[in-house]
Amino acid sequence: MTLALYGHPFSSYTWKAQIALQAAGLDYEFHIVDPDHPENAAVIQSAGPQGKFPVLRDGENLLFEASSIIEYLSQHHAGTDVLLPSEADAAIGMRMLDRVFDNYVMGPMQEVVNEYLRDAENPDLARVEEARARLDRSYAWLEGWLQFYPAQGQITLIECAAAPALFYADWVHPIPEMLPRLRAWRAHLLDLPPVASCVEAARPYRAGFPLGAPDRD
Ligand SMILES: N[C@@H](CCC(=O)N[C@@H](CS)C(=O)NCC(=O)O)C(=O)O
């Protein structure tokens, strides 16, 4: 049975699952969640408590939460040690970084975006500044972490989480020049073929970015 992913090409968490699927060389159908496809929206509404995407369908199984989708792919489809190591402590380390990218990069990035979605003319600037400060703190921490992280073209749970988080976070709040390792790693991630394919598929939707998409990437 073919795997099916429900999501949107401009959605960061959809990228996260797609990068894993593509990195593991898995065939899947893509079902876009948009107003023209209410049948796909119905699937995501039926899967999780908040109707968020991505959702993976594997036969009778519906999986939600991008990290859980990647864990499932790793257990059932990707092959040993492809997306997550089988060694328990190494896997815990990866899950910890996955939480860093979701909670401390994707989270504040989304808060800024949400403020502009709420009212692009009159965002709450105090909230925006507070979220930007949290991004700065995460960026600085990641710069230190990267000193010990070998970026050798591997795609694990870490890269699946990091690529979309850093792609959009840098749009919202550019990574400063004084953090060269993080800037170089973001560029490296965007060059990985599964990530590059998500960037291209999302390109037609850039006009919808609430802060205005930068003329790069
Ligand atoms: N914790 C979820 C977050 C998913 C999420 O926030 N998805 C966004 C798209 S990137 C979404 O569903 N937005 C539509 C909505 O919130 O109704 C995950 O890891 O999959």
The ligand as an ORCA input file, in Angstrom:
! r2SCAN-3c Opt
* xyz 0 1
  N       3.123     19.964     16.318
  C       2.652     19.803     14.965
  C       2.533     21.186     14.332
  C       1.843     21.129     12.992
  C       1.437     22.496     12.505
  O       1.492     23.498     13.246
  N       1.010     22.521     11.253
  C       0.527     23.746     10.658
  C       1.093     23.900      9.245
  S       2.859     24.120      9.287
  C      -0.981     23.675     10.530
  O      -1.554     22.608     10.555
  N      -1.619     24.835     10.383
  C      -3.037     24.898     10.181
  C      -3.793     25.053     11.459
  O      -3.190     25.257     12.517
  O      -5.013     25.002     11.386
  C       3.607     18.871     14.176
  O       4.752     18.706     14.620
  O       3.222     18.293     13.149
*
